[in-house]
Amino acid sequence: MSTVSLAAPPAYVASYPDFAVGPESALIRMQLRLADAQYNAAVSRTPLDALFADLAATWKADTVCSSSLSDIVLHPAYQRIIGLGPAVIPLIAEALRDEPHFWFDALTALTGADPVTDAHRGSLIDMTADWLAWLAQRGYGA
């Protein structure tokens, strides 16, 4: 359980008159202070690259033994990566450059493109090369 300081009660709580007496009113005032403190606490945000890395690691670990392409690309972590939007394209490009993997469906979903030639379909290395060339032409540094 997190600890929240109640040293400075919010103005609206402090302005409530103490017309009620007893442990119930003190408890309600304390709960209002706690709720206000939790509501106004800073929200910690995971940087996109860290979130991407965590999701990618989960996806790879969970699908390492899968031979089903649909299981690989429909994995919840993979789908969440796609859901992060175009901001992850440079991260996918970097991941693809570091290690060829099945990022192609995610890239197609995010870019609307499919630069893989018919001659390269089925070859992870060649498909990776096609995507990296396409991404580099568009400034993704691949």
C-alpha positions in Angstrom: 0.0 0.0 0.0 1.3 3.4 -0.9 2.0 6.1 1.7 0.4 9.5 1.2 1.2 12.5 3.3 -1.9 14.2 4.8 0.0 17.1 6.2 -1.6 19.8 4.0 -5.3 19.0 3.5 -6.8 20.3 0.3 -8.5 23.7 0.6 -12.0 22.3 0.0 -11.6 19.7 2.7 -10.1 22.2 5.1 -13.0 24.5 4.4 -15.7 22.0 5.4 -17.1 23.0 8.8 -16.6 20.7 11.7 -20.3 20.6 12.5 -20.3 16.8 13.0 -18.7 15.3 16.1 -17.4 11.8 16.5 -15.1 9.3 14.9 -17.3 9.0 11.7 -16.8 12.6 10.7 -13.0 12.4 11.4 -12.8 9.3 9.3 -14.7 10.9 6.4 -12.5 13.9 6.5 -9.4 11.7 6.5 -10.7 9.7 3.6 -11.4 12.9 1.7 -7.8 14.1 2.3 -6.5 10.7 1.2 -8.6 10.6 -1.9 -7.6 14.1 -2.9 -3.9 13.4 -2.3 -4.1 10.2 -4.5 -6.1 12.0 -7.2 -3.5 14.8 -7.4 -0.4 12.7 -7.1 1.9 12.8 -10.1 1.2 10.0 -12.6 4.3 8.1 -13.4 4.5 7.5 -17.2 6.6 4.8 -18.8 8.8 6.2 -21.6 7.7 4.8 -24.9 11.0 3.0 -25.5 10.9 1.2 -22.2 7.3 0.2 -22.7 8.1 -1.0 -26.2 11.1 -3.0 -24.9 8.9 -4.6 -22.2 6.2 -5.5 -24.7 8.6 -6.8 -27.3 10.4 -9.0 -24.7 7.1 -10.4 -23.5 6.0 -11.1 -27.1 9.2 -12.8 -28.0 9.4 -14.9 -24.9 5.7 -16.0 -25.2 6.0 -16.9 -28.9 9.6 -18.3 -29.2 8.3 -21.8 -29.6 5.3 -21.0 -31.7 5.3 -22.0 -35.4 1.9 -20.3 -36.0 2.3 -16.9 -37.6 -1.2 -16.0 -36.5 -0.4 -16.8 -32.9 2.8 -14.7 -33.2 1.1 -11.6 -34.7 -2.1 -11.9 -32.7 -0.3 -12.0 -29.3 -1.6 -9.3 -27.0 1.8 -7.7 -26.5 2.3 -7.5 -30.3 -1.1 -6.0 -30.7 -0.4 -3.4 -27.9 2.8 -2.4 -29.8 0.7 -1.7 -32.9 -1.7 0.2 -30.7 1.0 2.5 -29.6 0.8 4.0 -33.0 3.4 5.4 -35.5 5.7 6.6 -32.8 7.0 3.1 -32.4 8.1 2.8 -36.0 11.7 3.9 -35.3 11.8 1.4 -32.4 10.6 -1.4 -34.6 13.1 -0.4 -37.2 15.9 -0.5 -34.7 14.7 -3.9 -33.4 14.5 -5.2 -36.9 18.0 -4.0 -37.7 19.4 -5.6 -34.5 17.5 -8.9 -35.0 15.4 -10.1 -37.9 12.0 -11.0 -36.5 8.3 -11.0 -37.5 7.7 -7.2 -37.3 6.3 -7.1 -40.8 2.6 -7.2 -39.9 3.1 -4.5 -37.3 4.9 -2.3 -39.8 2.2 -2.8 -42.4 -0.5 -1.9 -39.9 1.4 1.2 -38.8 2.5 2.4 -42.2 -0.1 1.1 -44.6 2.8 -0.2 -46.8 4.2 -3.6 -47.7 7.5 -3.2 -49.5 8.3 -6.9 -49.6 8.7 -8.2 -53.1 7.0 -11.4 -54.2 10.4 -13.0 -54.7 11.3 -12.3 -51.0 8.2 -13.6 -49.4 8.9 -16.4 -47.0 12.5 -15.4 -46.4 12.9 -13.6 -43.1 16.3 -12.2 -44.1 15.1 -10.9 -47.5 11.8 -9.5 -46.0 13.8 -7.8 -43.3 16.1 -6.2 -46.0 13.1 -4.9 -48.0 11.6 -3.3 -44.9 14.9 -1.8 -43.7 15.5 -0.3 -47.1 12.0 1.1 -47.2 12.3 2.5 -43.7 15.7 4.1 -44.4 14.2 5.8 -47.5 11.6 7.4 -45.2 14.1 8.6 -42.6 13.7 6.0 -39.9 17.4 5.4 -39.9 17.2 1.7 -40.5 
